[in-house]
Each structure stands twice: as C-alpha cells, then as structure tokens.
Amino acid sequence: MGYADLRELQTALTTASDIASSLQAAPTRRDADQLVDVLRQALTAASSLSTLTGPTGCAIHPHGAVDPLYGDPDDPLPPGYGKCLLCNDRRRRADAGPHQPYHWDRQDHALRRSA
C-alpha cells in the first residue's frame, strides 16, 4: 500500500462526508449522483489497496525474500516458479525427492547411505 493510494482513499471519503453533510432534507438528483460518484471513487481506491502485493507477488509471502535466481538468464528457474524465495525453496525440496538417511558404519568408521 503506497502513500498515494491511501491518500486517494482518504480524500474520496472526506469529500463524500462533506457532500453527505451538506445534503438538504430533499436532495436533488444532481446531489445524489455526485455523492454516488465520490463513493465509487472511494470504493475503487479501497479495492486497489487490497490488490497490491509486495516485491514477491506472492499471496502467502507478499513481503518475503525474492529468489536471487529469478530472472537469471544463465540459471533460469523451472516453469511454474515465481519470485518468492520461500515458495521456491518449498518447491525445490519437494522436487528433490525423499530424504536419504545416513548411518554411521562402526566397522569402517564412515558415514554410509542407508538401504
């Protein structure tokens, strides 16, 4: 949410409040139309606040870290990966397959992959 977006919403709501306060007992059609237009502007401004995302463009982590490989022509990300480092890391771990456990071989004094 940027300052300009918030300021636009505040201005529209203040204008709508001023118009509504100045209405007479029997407002004219022009007064009503003017109020509706300003309220629509306020609604549009409020709706745009919720659609803004952070640098990642991710709905889950909008202000998370951007993957350093995003946009790298030498090492491009796989299809379906976005800018969010957290989501991409989760995808990388899922694509890596199951974890292969290791154990300590006491005879050879070495770390061996379990069968």
For each residue, the residues with C-beta under 8 A, 3 or more apart:
1: 5 6 49 52
2: 5 6 52
3: 6 7
4: 7 8
5: 1 2 8 9 45 48 49 52
6: 1 2 3 9 10 49
7: 3 4 10 11
8: 4 5 11 12 41 45
9: 5 6 12 13 42 45 46 49
10: 6 7 13 14
11: 7 8 14 15
12: 8 9 15 16 38 39 41 42 45
13: 9 10 16 17 42
14: 10 11 17 18
15: 11 12 18 19 38
16: 12 13 19 20 35 38 39 42
17: 13 14 20 21
18: 14 15 21 22
19: 15 16 22 23 31 34 35 38
20: 16 17 23 35
21: 17 18
22: 18 19
23: 19 20 27 31 35
24: 27 31
25:
26:
27: 23 24 31 32 35
28: 31 32
29: 32 33
30: 33 34
31: 19 23 24 27 28 34 35
32: 27 28 29 35 36
33: 29 30 36 37
34: 19 30 31 37 38
35: 16 19 20 23 27 31 32 38 39
36: 32 33 39 40
37: 33 34 40 41
38: 12 15 16 19 34 35 41 42
39: 12 16 35 36 42 43
40: 36 37 43 44
41: 8 12 37 38 44 45
42: 9 12 13 16 38 39 45 46
43: 39 40 46 47
44: 40 41 47 48
45: 5 8 9 12 41 42 48 49
46: 9 42 43 49 50
47: 43 44 50 51
48: 5 44 45 51 52
49: 1 5 6 9 45 46 52
50: 46 47
51: 47 48
52: 1 2 5 48 49
53: 56 57 58 59 62
54: 57 58 61 62 63 64
55: 63 66 83
56: 53 61 62 63 64 65 66 82 83 84 85 87
57: 53 54 62 82 83 84
58: 53 54 61 62 64 82 83 84 86 87
59: 53 62
60: 84 86 87
61: 54 56 58 64 84 86 87
62: 53 54 56 57 58 59
63: 54 55 56
64: 54 56 58 61 84 85 86
65: 56 84 85 86
66: 55 56 70 83 84 85
67: 70 77 81 82 83 84 85 88
68: 72 85
69: 72 75 76 77 88
70: 66 67 77 81 82 83 88
71:
72: 68 69 75 76 77
73: 76
74:
75: 69 72
76: 69 72 73
77: 67 69 70 72 81 88
78: 81 91 95
79:
80: 91
81: 67 70 77 78 87 88 91
82: 56 57 58 67 70 87 88
83: 55 56 57 58 66 67 70
84: 56 57 58 60 61 64 65 66 67 87 88
85: 56 64 65 66 67 68 88 89
86: 58 60 61 64 65 89 90
87: 56 58 60 61 81 82 84 90 91
88: 67 69 70 77 81 82 84 85 91 92
89: 85 86 92 93
90: 86 87 93 94
91: 78 80 81 87 88 94 95
92: 88 89 95 96
93: 89 90 96
94: 90 91
95: 78 91 92
96: 92 93
97:
98:
99:
100: 113 114
101: 113 114
102: 111 112 113 114
103: 111 112 114
104: 110 111 112
105: 108 109 110 111 112
106: 109
107:
108: 105 112
109: 105 106
110: 104 105
111: 102 103 104 105
112: 102 103 104 105 108
113: 100 101 102
114: 100 101 102 103
115:
